[in-house]
Amino acid sequence: MSKASAPFKYRGKWRAQVTLKNGSRPCQDFVLHADAKQWIHDMKSKSDTEHDAVLGGPSGATLAQALDHYGRNYSVDKGGVVAELNRINRYLLGVGMPLLKAVENDKGAVEVQEYPATDIPKSWKSFNDKRRALRKGTYLQFAQLAAKRCNTISTTDIRALFVQMNKDALSDSTVQKEIAMLKTMFNTAIKEWQWKGYENPCLSIRLGKSQRRFVHLTKQQRDDLNAALGECDNPYIWPLALVAKETTLRRDTLLSMQWSLVDLENRTMMLPTKTGQKSYSISKPVLEVLSNLPHDPSGFVFPLTPNAVTLAWNRVRTRANLPGLQFKDLRHLGATDWVRRGLQTHELKHVLGHSTIGTAQFYVDLVAEDQLHALDMATERGGVVELPPSSPKDAQTQRNEKRALRLNRAKTGEGDSVSNERNTTLQNAAQAVDAPPVQEAKACTPANLPVVESVVKDATSVLLRTHGKVTAMDAEIPERGSSNVIQFRFKKKAA
């Protein structure tokens, strides 16, 4: 029952205030005493007929208990149920509560079941322990937050988790998903669990946009990856990786594939995705892989668990010397490969299973091989670009030497040393081929004279490339102001 109260005078009006059972104290001012009294009666009646707050409200539930309830009743209906339950389990593990997993019941529906934290395969536990060792601070934050009553969790606590995850070098996407899950859970509690008067501690946490991953493998790296996949004992790993790349489908979607929904003759398959069940066309490489794949009695095309794939992929990328390559990166590689094969933006959108072309256009923009080729051709037509000299010395040493040389020349009145050195080099090079000397460095441009020579400076020698022939000569080329490759033009040598 809500606490009884009576109207009282406040600034010339009757103030009605009532303390409700959830701890809130709403109030309102009235001109008439009777109206204020009626309002109090209505508020108490409404409060008494409401359901009790779920889990006893924010003061009665810890974050771990709230997440456990959320996972069982809300995460189960999401396409990304497996990933979200994995995030929830980090908090449950921190306080010793049973973990949650999504399973398919005998009716084909997904339901959440609990299992003890000790019921974990040794190989997976070892893998997880190594990963957690690299993120001790983050998992400590999970445990501390999980044990706190929800009404004691502040924005400062959520900010501390945000900062710690960044310190542990977790990706922007991972951090965003973590905070977004907590924010959604608290919003659900406020709207549906009768947590009235509770303020979401995640509301003021501003999350930036995550950077899209750009994944590019050289031909050698692809060969190394295929060689590593070929060394897997499990005959399903390499086919799974190839189908993931060719179809751009996510791991969990591929693991849910069943032969009963695959039509090899018509090259189509029906698959459940994060956004619903969709029909996919089967490309020729995928058709060949699926046609040669052994059928498992379970009916699944790839009879593997997500944990088994994670462990196998970790070994594959270690063998291939690609430690940063994630299994989900195969989706990115596949998208860029399809663009290189000529797929247009609207076609790639359907392959990716997206409703808009934004992401498809991103992959199209990444494929810049033709643009790079065009840039290279244009550079060749424009002649060799004069580059600054390279030196094995550090920047500070070079700066000190150049400053000393400049000040010394200023004292001796030598003038523009760079121009003098360049013209001297031109004079020496011109004399070496019995050609009229070129007086001005600015005359050595592709548009001025018809014959192009290259002078390559190497310590104290110069190679003159003349009409396909190379002539060597000795010459002192000053260190300062000279270039690794200098473009010269000489008049054609008389026969």
Residue pairs with C-beta under 8 A, 6 or more apart in sequence:
1 21
1 44
1 48
2 18
2 19
2 20
2 21
2 43
2 44
2 47
2 48
3 18
3 19
4 44
5 16
5 17
5 18
5 19
5 40
6 37
6 40
7 14
7 15
7 16
7 30
7 33
7 36
7 37
7 40
8 14
8 15
8 17
9 15
10 29
11 29
13 29
13 30
13 31
14 29
14 30
14 31
14 32
14 33
14 35
14 36
15 27
15 28
15 29
15 30
15 36
16 27
16 28
16 29
16 30
16 36
16 37
16 39
16 40
16 43
17 25
17 26
17 27
17 40
18 25
18 26
18 27
18 40
18 43
18 44
18 47
19 25
20 26
20 43
20 47
20 196
21 47
22 47
22 53
22 57
22 194
22 195
22 196
22 197
23 57
23 59
23 197
24 196
24 197
26 43
28 36
28 39
29 36
30 36
30 39
50 194
51 194
52 194
53 60
53 193
53 194
53 195
53 196
54 61
54 69
54 189
54 192
54 193
54 194
54 195
55 61
55 65
55 66
55 69
55 193
57 151
57 193
57 194
57 195
57 198
58 149
58 150
58 151
58 189
58 195
58 198
59 149
59 150
59 151
60 149
61 69
61 149
61 150
62 95
62 146
62 147
62 148
62 149
62 150
63 91
63 145
63 146
63 147
63 148
63 150
63 153
64 91
64 92
64 94
64 95
64 97
64 146
64 147
65 97
66 150
66 185
66 189
67 88
67 91
67 92
67 146
67 185
68 88
68 92
68 97
68 100
70 88
70 185
70 188
70 189
71 84
71 85
71 88
71 100
71 112
72 100
72 112
74 185
74 188
75 81
75 84
75 85
75 88
75 112
76 102
76 110
76 111
76 112
78 84
79 272
79 273
79 274
79 275
79 276
80 274
81 102
81 110
81 112
82 102
82 252
82 306
83 177
83 252
84 181
85 100
85 101
85 102
85 112
87 177
87 178
87 181
88 100
88 181
89 99
89 100
90 139
90 142
91 142
91 143
91 145
91 146
92 98
92 99
92 100
92 117
92 146
93 99
93 117
93 142
93 143
94 139
94 142
94 143
94 144
94 145
94 146
94 147
95 143
95 146
95 147
96 117
98 114
98 115
98 116
98 117
99 114
99 115
99 116
99 117
100 112
100 113
100 114
100 115
101 112
101 113
101 114
101 115
102 110
102 111
102 112
103 110
103 111
103 112
103 113
104 110
104 111
105 111
120 128
121 307
123 311
124 307
124 311
127 310
127 311
127 314
132 139
134 168
135 168
135 170
136 168
137 164
137 167
137 168
138 161
138 164
138 165
138 168
138 170
141 160
141 161
141 164
141 165
142 161
145 153
145 157
145 161
148 157
150 186
150 189
150 195
150 198
151 198
153 201
154 201
155 201
155 202
155 203
155 204
155 205
157 201
158 179
158 182
158 201
158 202
158 205
159 205
161 178
161 179
162 175
162 179
162 205
165 174
165 175
165 178
166 175
171 210
172 208
172 209
172 210
172 211
173 210
175 207
176 207
176 210
179 202
179 205
179 207
180 207
182 202
183 200
183 202
183 203
183 205
186 198
186 200
186 201
186 202
187 200
189 195
189 198
190 196
190 198
190 200
212 362
213 329
213 332
214 332
214 366
215 325
215 329
215 332
215 333
215 336
216 336
217 225
217 322
217 325
217 333
221 320
221 322
224 319
224 320
224 321
224 322
225 316
225 317
225 320
225 322
225 325
226 238
227 319
227 320
228 315
228 316
228 317
228 319
228 320
229 237
229 238
229 241
229 316
230 238
231 319
232 238
232 312
232 315
232 316
234 304
234 308
234 312
235 294
236 293
236 302
236 303
236 304
237 304
237 309
237 312
237 313
237 316
239 289
239 290
239 293
239 302
240 254
240 302
240 304
240 309
241 313
241 316
241 327
241 330
242 285
242 286
242 289
243 249
243 254
243 286
243 289
243 290
244 250
244 251
244 254
244 327
244 330
244 331
244 334
245 330
245 331
245 333
245 334
245 337
246 283
246 285
246 286
246 334
247 254
247 280
247 283
247 286
247 334
247 351
248 331
248 334
248 335
248 338
248 351
248 352
248 353
249 271
249 273
249 280
249 331
249 353
250 273
250 274
250 328
250 331
251 306
251 309
251 327
251 328
252 306
253 271
253 272
253 273
253 274
254 301
254 302
255 300
255 302
255 304
255 305
255 306
255 309
256 271
256 272
256 300
257 269
257 271
257 300
257 301
257 302
258 299
258 300
258 301
259 295
259 299
259 300
259 301
260 299
261 269
261 270
261 271
262 269
262 282
262 290
262 301
263 269
264 282
264 287
264 290
264 291
267 281
267 282
267 287
268 279
268 280
268 281
268 282
269 279
269 280
269 282
270 277
270 278
270 279
270 280
271 277
271 278
271 280
273 353
275 353
275 355
278 353
280 353
282 290
290 301
293 301
296 303
309 327
310 327
313 326
313 327
317 323
317 324
317 325
332 363
335 348
335 351
335 352
335 360
335 363
336 363
336 366
336 367
338 348
338 351
338 363
339 348
339 363
339 364
339 366
339 367
340 367
340 369
343 351
345 357
345 360
345 361
345 364
346 357
346 360
348 360
348 363
348 364
349 355
349 356
349 357
349 359
349 360
352 359
352 360
354 360
379 385
382 446
383 445
383 446
383 452
383 487
384 454
384 485
384 487
386 483
386 485
386 486
386 487
387 483
387 484
387 485
388 483
389 479
389 482
389 483
389 484
390 484
391 398
393 401
402 480
405 417
405 480
406 417
409 415
409 417
414 420
417 480
417 481
418 480
418 481
419 441
421 478
421 480
421 481
421 482
422 441
422 481
422 482
422 486
423 439
423 440
423 441
424 478
425 455
425 462
425 475
425 477
425 482
425 486
426 437
426 438
426 441
426 444
426 488
427 437
427 438
428 462
428 473
428 475
429 453
429 455
429 462
429 464
429 473
429 475
429 488
429 490
430 436
430 437
430 438
430 490
431 437
432 462
432 464
432 471
432 473
432 475
433 453
433 464
433 466
433 471
433 490
433 493
434 493
434 494
435 490
435 491
435 492
435 493
436 490
436 491
438 444
438 488
438 489
438 490
443 449
443 489
444 486
444 487
444 488
444 489
445 487
445 489
446 452
446 487
446 489
448 489
449 489
449 490
449 491
450 489
450 492
451 467
451 489
451 490
451 491
451 492
452 487
452 488
452 489
453 464
453 465
453 466
453 488
453 489
453 490
454 463
454 464
454 465
454 485
454 486
454 487
454 488
455 462
455 463
455 464
455 465
455 485
455 486
455 488
456 462
456 463
456 465
456 484
456 485
456 486
457 477
457 482
457 483
457 484
457 485
457 486
459 477
460 474
460 475
460 476
460 477
461 472
461 473
461 474
461 475
462 472
462 473
462 474
462 475
462 477
463 470
463 471
463 472
464 470
464 471
464 472
464 473
466 490
466 493
